[in-house]
């Protein structure tokens, strides 16, 4: 993402998402709050955004005027942007975003501050998050320093929800004694038991004993084994991972739980 050479890049926000294999979010739209939009327009600021990045720039000759309005009602001016996602099913693979404060990330960028108090309650199209970005970063005390500094770089990390993975084994398993095993030894599953589906079909099911984060390309390697004899036999060396859309609510050990159903046919 670039801004014309006559413009000074003030800030850049990159949104990461741990669901996607490359780590970057998809289909995002950044919408400035009314006060932020009016302020930026007054100084001819340029906004550029794509699926996962927002950049704010301004002609270097306008920075003095911006500096003179760096305070708003006695407080440092903050630019606010609502973050929306154009993917209608993003709610299946994106966990709710909670309030956050600026902290230095491992790559040297700053975690973008998320303000959950500025959004209007009851809105039909509520944003994923509201970003609250200081016009002038902390520690900058003069126009000269601000003008010569590199752009402020922020990172927002979106997380995937954790769900209980429920494998549903259908078809004829020839009365085998089955078990689901994590080849890495990190996740355990309940015993495989019979269960009757709402349509009356009898199936075999096993659930993970802990929640597992959803991923576009799940790294786990869960195996279906036949343990009928003393020597385990691997029937499926790598079971499929959970798909975001197949989420259900069940009561597991007396607690309402979000469950991902994964059907496996013999």
Secondary structure by P-SEA (a helix, b strand, c coil): ccccccccccbbbbbbbcccccccccbbbbbbcaaaaaaaaaabbbbbbcccbbbbbccccaaaaaaaacccccccbbbbbbbbbcccccccccccccccccccccccccccccccccccccccccccbbbbbbccccccccaaaaaacccbbbbbbbbbbbbbbbbbbcccccccbbbbbccccccccccbbbbbccccbbbbbccccbbbbbbccccbbbbbbbcccccccccccccccccccbbbbbbccccbbbbbbbbbcc
